[in-house]
Amino acid sequence: MAVAGPILFHLIRRSTRQRKEFSSLMFLKPTPPRVTRKSRLEDLWLLLLRCLVIAALAFGFARPFLRDNTATTGPDKRVVLLIDNSASMQRAGLWPKALDEAKATLEGLGKKTEFTVALYNDATKQITGFSQSTNQPPNELAKTALADLKNAKPGWAATHLDDALAAARDWLGEAEGRGGATPKRDEIILITDLQRGSRQQNLVGMDWPESGPRVIIRTIAPNTAGNAGLQLVRKRGTALDPFAPPRVRVVNDAQSIQSNFQLGWQRAGETNLANAATLTVPPGDSWALTAPKMPDQNSTWQLVLAGDTQPFDNRLHLAPLEPEQFRIHIFTSEPKNDTATLRYYLKRAFLERSLQKFELFFHAPDVGAIALDDPRDRLVVITDPLNAPTTAAIR
């Protein structure tokens, strides 16, 4: 538009005619004036020079807004691929389907797409990072990631979906400073079974950028629908009874075809349930209850929910309760069986309990150097004055 200005002014400009003095015109023969076209351009070199000056000024002011796309080395898009490897992914057919979906996703990425692959359960672990994407060709990096995924397997941990999304958001934010893709084109791809019970409450207060990234969920369905799970609500033991059974919750999936289950105790390697209780939990419902009483406290038992077609989350492992041991050192010169002395009552004060065992050691006040470096040495009782070596030893 600016270049059109000199052309417009050049066309409407009128040439100034010079005035000349002349004698009388009465002897001249009148002739009609010659008509010339006003659109005829004059002084073409001057017009061209003016246009070039305007164009150079316009180009100079436009340089900050012009970018050389060939000089941009950043990616067109960044992708975080999150793959669920929590305990629910141990259901039949889920993990192979997740690997196939991951392979298809990585193969479908563009050549200028920078990506990272991570596994998540109760913790999120990167397999490949964005920095590796810039140093290796995308196809080679995808092959490396798929090889690492084939060696990985689902574990027994819970699903913390909120932590995984927060980690992916932070990775994209750190990579944004290297240039290239804008947040609107960044993506977080979730490959998961969306098992009921995954932790999502931290998503409510999460600071998520308004401009992105976009979250894409690719749900993997198991071969057999439905699942019942056993969750610990309260650990065993109370203030009155340290061996009280725990409180648990049985959750039955809405698509489950089972509603009748048995809850009981089982030793490792055995199949029979001890102290089993029958319970009915309709599909889509949950039931909190106190577990049956443990058969004994000296063995390692597992609380088992029987009757579910997906047994991956039907066991709670409870270690036996070990009593805490205390060593009490008493420095006294009082006689053993004198009912009027403190020693007599101290010996009867520390009685064994279900989860506490006491061992009493009596020493003479002048015993001298004595080692009190055992972790079980919890208390020292002194009834008589000590000599200097004994005092220095117990400090």
Salt bridges, closest charged atoms under 4 A:
ASP43 OD2 - ARG13 NH2 3.83
GLU101 OE2 - ARG218 NH1 3.53
GLU114 OE1 - ARG78 NE 3.16
GLU114 OE2 - ARG178 NH2 2.85
ASP162 OD2 - ARG199 NE 3.22
ASP163 OD2 - HIS160 ND1 3.62
ASP163 OD2 - ARG199 NH2 2.57
ASP170 OD1 - ARG169 NE 3.18
GLU187 OE2 - LYS77 NZ 3.77
GLU187 OE2 - ARG214 NH2 2.48
ASP193 OD2 - ARG91 NH2 2.71
ASP296 OD2 - ARG267 NH2 3.32
GLU324 OE2 - ARG378 NH1 3.18
ASP374 OD1 - ARG376 NE 3.06
ASP377 OD1 - ARG327 NE 2.65
ASP377 OD1 - HIS329 NE2 2.90
